[in-house]
Amino acid sequence: MPVINRIAALAPEMTGWRRWLHRHPELEFNLPRTSEFVAERLTEFGVDELHRGIATSGMVALIHGRAPGPVVGLRSDMDALPIAEMTGADWASENPGRMHACGHDGHMATLLGAAKYLAETRNFAGTVALIFQPAEEEGGGGEVMVREGIMDRFGIREVYGMHNAPNLPVGFIRTAPGPVMAAVDTLKVHLTGKGAHAANPQLGVDPIPAMAAMVMALQTIVSRNAGALDELVVSVTEIHAGTANNIIPETGWFGATIRSFDPYIRDLAEDRIRAVIEGQAASFGVAAQIGYQRGYPPTVNDPEKAHFAIDVAREVAGADNVDDNAPRDMGAEDFSYMLEARPGAFLFLGIGPGEGLHHPRYDFNDEALPVGASFFARLVERALPIG
């Protein structure tokens, strides 16, 4: 079964929705125009229930099928990024310093297309819960929605999500059973020494050499503490110290991101990072304040639900356009919290060549919208069959 004909006919409408959303990006939980636009469309489609104000600006819409049955959840994120857009597109961001550089505009349009079709046809037995979530990029809106009880409140049995993938052929779908995206943790270390004139370093305690030594020593965690086949990334991404070339600063700080899949490796990385920093701080005579924050857990597909979703993807995209053994991605995704709460799967939809995610020239390819919407619609019909 290829792209659903009715959804193919909705392509111009979905493109219009996507480009309106692209022009009006909003951040984190503060999504008044975005959520209002989505709510207006859902109301127009005739959803049976619309519950707003979840996790501030999130919502869940329910569409009942032709007969009673279980509830399947479909999720889209809604927030944009604090990036100045450089696409030059006619539908470029009208909000300076903000843009949909991760394709959440495309995710919303995809789920809205599926919603319109499902509300028209209702060719399923049960209920579909359309989850529109804020703050995926920053703030963990997925965790907040789960914590506010959406799974129990709406009786969601299983849940599915999809993310666009630049430089994968348009309409190509990939995923895998088990972990597909990494856990993400954040490190921030503040160092305090003693300021001095740079001409007399012996009168101070310089935090800069200490910071440099720490950064280099942290690189040995991956190469010498984790196994060669363990998946771990420790990347120092920020270093801040000093104000002038003739001053030894009193303080400095640096930050890092840590990515992993295995809980043991995640714990190992944190333990070794703390030990390295404390040891280096003692050797240089500086005080170190370590801030280590556990972030999103790994995104782990339920094997049974992943195989089911892969079968649906093959129906829609064709067997040659589906990869059921996709490599793990060291990026992170807060859909992970929903998969911790309920079995389900997260998939990736190709949008063709172009700039990568979070790039100022990235743009979602509207040609992929009918494929994504057909996948979601057919998944509901397969998961909740009539008779």
Buried (B, 14 or more C-beta within 10 A) or exposed (E): EEBBEBBBEBBEBBBEBBBBBBBBBBBBBBBEBBBEBBBEBBEEBEBEEBBBEBBBBBBBBBBBBBEEBEBBBBBBBBBBBEBEBBBEEEBBBEBEEBBBBBBBBBBBBBBBBBBBBBBEBBBBBBBBBBBBBBBBBEBBBBBBBBEBEBBEEBBBBBBBBBBBBBEBBBBBBBBBBEBBBBBBBBBBBBBBBBBBEBEEEEEBBBBBBBBBBBBEBBEEBBEEBBEEEBBBBBBBEEBEBBEEEEEBBBBBBBBBBBBBBBEEBBEBBBEBBBEBBEBBBEEBEBBBEBEBEEBBBBBBBBEEBBBBBBEBBBBBBBEEBBBBEBEBBBBBBBBBBBBBBBBBBBBBBBBBEBBEBEBEBBBBBBEBBBBBBBBBBBBBBBBBBEE
